[in-house]
Amino acid sequence: MEPSRTRDPRPATERSRALIVEDGFQRGSLAAARALSKAGWQVGIGSPREGFASSSRSTSAWHRVPSPEVDGDAFVAAVRNAVEVGGYDVVFGAGDGEVLALSAGRDELGATFPYGPHEDVVRAFDKVELAAAAERAGLAVPGPARPEDAPVVVKPRRTTVHDPEGGPLRLRAAVAQTADEARARVEYLESIGAEPLVQQFVEGDLVAYVAVTDRDSHVLSAVQQRSEAIWPNRSGGTVRARTEPVDEALAAGVGALLADLDWFGIAQAQFQQAPGREPMLIDFNGRFYGSMALALSAGPNLPAIWAALATNRPLPEIEPARDGVRYHWLESDLRRVVKERRGLVGSLRYAIGSRHGLWDREDPGPAAIHVKRLAGRALRRPSANGSKR
């Protein structure tokens, strides 16, 4: 399968090459592509359809790669073909499904897969195994709960599954406010073959410790951030965030967790921290993640460090992270404004001087793709009488 488009005519020998495999609309993929390109890598994107990263000036080729949840064998074969066509040295997965499928098929890729042994990757992406490792590392984790204990968090043990009737699904944790909501969510996850977990709901700030480790699981660079707004409320993603000084106790705990997992590469450990209480680990992203543009704007080029380690190339300069750098997911914040019917001025004010996941005046393509996507959704949305606009 030939790439759908290429932009860079230079021969492969002139630059190191990285392929990022994703679903087409990941802000983390875009941030990683921009960071790798800045460090001198030539970046290709593999996805079922063109999207954010493939429209960026930082990428030079797009390859059609099907979703791993639909057909794992076809996915690995398409990635292998992209590697052969593009001459890539390293292959990154940008979602849990991509990482796990690439890990299982790593011997067939023809390029470096930048992780530790497959069994360690599987263990880190398994929320039950992760919680056990976190407790061994001295980190607090939410306890088990019942639907009757609502509000509770209902999450899948693994985040990807293939629904025979609806295709690939990327599952998220959800906060159930009532016992009926919790039971309904449990029943839904079971109906699509996912194993549901019910946990205590923890109030507080969303704090993330982001690190990149070497093959001995030693942290080489780290950034800590604290969310100032999430959307949807209580269970959504980071809308506004700011970097802050690294909490040494938290860093020690995450370092012990990464050592227990024999982790190699990038890792984002997410915590919920109530005022005056110790942070509780609620999630682990062993891949590029949504708000990664913040960590990159704060200083260290984490994807470039990881790529260099994986391919035994010289490390780029590891800059210390700067505190007080802001991140804004403007598109999601504006959805909150519309839903709550307040806060527009504050949202626009926060946008000024913040790092954004999509918008970059020197690289406007991804934001333009997003605007077209939103416009298409609006045109397809049924009107009040059931017709389409």
N, C-alpha and C positions, 0 to 999 in steps of 0.2 A: 504494500500500500504506500503510494507516494505521498509526501507531505502536501497539504493543501495549498500552502504558500510559503515561500522563502523570501528573505529580504537581503541577506548578507552574501555577496558573491565571493568573499574571500575563502581560500582553501581552508580545510579543517585544521591543518597543521599550524595555522597562525594563532589560534586561540584555544584555550581549554573550553570544553563544551559540556553543558549540563542540560538535562531534560527534566522538566517538571511535569508530572502526570496528575491531572485533576479532573473536576467535573465541568470546568469552563467558567465558573463564577465565584472563585475563591479569592478574597482579598489577601489572604496569606500568600497565595501563589504569586500574585502581582507584586507584593512587597518583596518576596524572595527574588523574583526575576529582576526587579530593579536593583536590588542589592548585589546580586551576582554580576549583572552587567556592569555596574559601577566598579566592581573589583576586576574587570577584564575578562569575565567569562562570556562566552556566546551561549545564549539560552534558547532552547526550544520548548514548546508546550505540546503535550499530548492530552487530548480531551475528546469527548463525544461530539462537541460543537465548539465553534469559536466563541470567545467571551472576553473577559477582562484582560487577563495576562497576554493572550494571543494578539490583542489589539494594541499592546504597548510597544513603544519604540525600543524598549529594552529587550524584546524578543525578536528572533530572526527567522523562526520557522514554526509552523503549526502542523501537527500530525493527528489524524483522526484515530482516536483510541476509544473503544467502547468502555462502558462502565464495568468494573470488575464484578459487581453484584449480578449482572445479567449473564455473563459468560466468562468465567475465570480464565479458561484456556485461550479464548479469543483475545482477551485483554492482554495476557502475557505475550501472545504471538504478535499483537499489534505494537506493543512496546519494543519487543525485540526487533521488529522491522524498522521502527523509528530510529532505534540505536544504529542499525546498519546503514540506514539512509543518511542520518545526520552525523554519524561519527562521534556520538556522545561518550564522554568519559565516566559520567556518574548520572544516576537516575534517582530523582526524589519523588516520593508520593506526597500529595498535598491533603489527603483525607485518610481517615482510618481504613476505609475499604481499599484504597490504592496501596497504602503502606503494607497492609497484611497480605494482599495478593502479590505484590512485588517481592515481599519477603519470602513467601512460599515458593515463588518461581525464580528466585535470584540467580540460580545456576544457569538459567536459560536466557538471561537478559543480554549478555554480551557487554555489559558495563558494570561498574561498581555500584552496589546497593549499599548506601552509607549507614548501616546499622550493625548491631551486634548479632549474635546467633538468633535464628528464627524463634526458638523456644522462649528467649528473653523478650523478643518483640511481642509475641502473643501474650505473655504474662503481663507486660506493662499495659496492654490495651484491654485487658480483662479487669473489670472494676472490682470483682471479688478478690482476685490475686493482688491487685494494686492496693486495696485497703489493708490486706494482710501485710504486705511489704511496708506500707506506711506506718503501721503500728509497730513493726519491728524497728523502724527507724526513729521511733519516738514522736511521730506526728499524730496529732489528734484527727480522728475521722468521725463523721456523723454516725450515730448508732442506728440499728435497725428499728423499723417502726411498722405499725399496722395501718391500714386505711382509716380505722376508727380514731387514730391519733392525729388526724388532719388538723392544721395543714402539714402535709408531708411532701417529700420529693419522690417521684416515681421515675426511675431511669432504667434503661436497658443495660443488661450486663455487658453487651457488646453493641456498638452503635450502628452497625450496618447489617442489612438483611435484604433479601430479595423476595418481594411479594409477587407471587405468580400472577395475580390479577392486576397489580399496579406498577410492576417493575421495581427498580432499585429504590431502597428507602435509606435515608440518612436520619437516624433517630436521635432525639435530644432528651435530656432530662426535663421534667415538667413539675411545677408546683401545683399540687392538688389542694384546693382550699377546703373541700369537704370530703367526707368519707365516700359519698357517691361518686364524686369526681375521681378519687383515687382508685376505687374499684373499677370504674369505667376505663381508666388508663391501663390498669393491670390487665383487664380483659382484652383490650386492644393489642397490647404488646404480645400477649399469649396467642392471639388470633393470627398474627403474622409470623409466628415462630421465634419471637424474641423472648428472652428470659427476663422478667421484670424484677427490679429491686425496689423496695420501699424503705426510705430512710427518713430520719429526723430532718425537719427543715430548720436551717440555721439562719437567723437574721444577722445583718452586719454588712460591712464593706467587702467588696470583691477585690482581693489582693492576688497578684500573680508574681511569681518568682520565675524568671526565664534564664536558662543557662545553656551553654554548649559545653559538652564534655569530650575528652579524648577517649581513645580506645581502652584506657584503664579506668574510665568513669571519673576522672578528675575534672572538676569544673575549671575551665580556662577563662570564661567570661560570663558575667551575670548582670541582669537588669531586674529591678523590682518596680512594679507599678501598682497604683491603687485606682480603682474606678470611682469616678465622681457621679456617674449616672449609667444605668443599664436600661435596656428596653428589649422585650416587655419587662415591666417591673417585677422584681423578685426572682425571675427565672430566665431573663434574657441575656444578650451579649453586651459587651462593653460599648457604650455610646460615647462617654467622655472618660478620660483617664489621664493620669499624670505620673511621671517617674518620681521615685522617692529613694532615700538612702536604703541600702540593703540592710535588712534586719539580720544580724549575725546568727541569732538563735534559729531563725527560720532557714537561713542559708545552710547551717549545719545539719538541720533535719532533712532538708531536700537533698543535700549532698550524700547523707547516709542512705536515703531512699534510692538515689540514682546508683549508688554503689551496690545496693541489694539487688537492683534490677540489672546489674552489669550493663548500664546504659551507655550508648555511644551516640553522640549527635545533639540535636537541639531538643529541649524539653521545656514545656511551660506547665508549672504546677500552680493550680488555682485554689485559692483558699477563701473561705468566708470567715470574716473576723468581726465578732460583736464587740462593742466598746468595753474595754477592760478585760477581755477574754483572750485566750490563746487562739490563733487561727486554726481552722479545721479544713483539712484537704477535701475538696469536693470534686476535683477533676484533674486529669493529666493529659496534656496534648504532646505526644512525642512526634511532632511534625510541625510544618508551618501552620500558623494560627491566625485568626481574624485581625487582631490588633497589633500584629508584629511590626507594622510601620512605626509604632511608637518606640520600641526597643532599638530599631535601626536608626531612627532619628536622634536617639539619645547618645549614640556613639559607636558601639561595637557592631561590626558587620558580621552578624552571627551566621548567616548562610554561607558567606565566603570562607569563614573560619572552618565551618563544618566540611565544605567541599574540599578545601585544601587538606584537611586531616584525612578525609576519606580516600583521596587520590595521591597522598604522599607528596604534595606540592608544598612550597614554602608558605608559611602562614602570613596572612596580611597583618598589618599593624593592629594590635588589639587595644583599642582606645577605651579608657575608663568611661563608664556611663555617667551622663550628666543628669542631675536631679532637676525636677521642675519642668521637664519637657512635656508638652500636652499633646494628646491624641483626640481626634473628633471623628466619629462616624456620623457625618452630617446627615446622610440620607435616612438613617434610622432615627436620629434625633428629631428630624422633621416629621417622621411618622408619629412619633410621640406627641409632638406639638399639635398635629391634626387631631389625634385621638383625644388628647386632654383639653384641646382648645385654649391653650395658654403656653407662654414661654417662647414665642417666636423671637423676640428681641434678644433674649438671653442666649438662645441657640446660635443666632447669627453672630453675636458678640464673641461667644466661645470659639467659633470657627476661625476667627481672625487670629493668626499666630499659632494655630494648632497644626499638627501633622495629620493628614487625611489618608484614609485607606485607599481611596480611588482617585480623588482629584489631585492633579499635579499640573501646573500650568506649562511645564516643559514636556508633559506626556499626557495630553488631553484625551487620547483615544479611549481608555477604559471608562472614564466618566461619560463620554459620549455614548458608548455602548449601553451603559446603565440607564441613561435618560431614554434612549430608544426602547429599551426593555420595559421601563416603567410605562411609557406611552402605549406600548402594545398591550400591556396588561389592562390599562385603563379603557382602551377601545374594546377589549374582549369582555370587560365586566358587564354582567347583565344589568339592565336598568330595572326600575321598580315594576314595570309591567311584564318583565320576563324576557324582553327582547334585548338584543345587543345594540350598543351605541354604534 
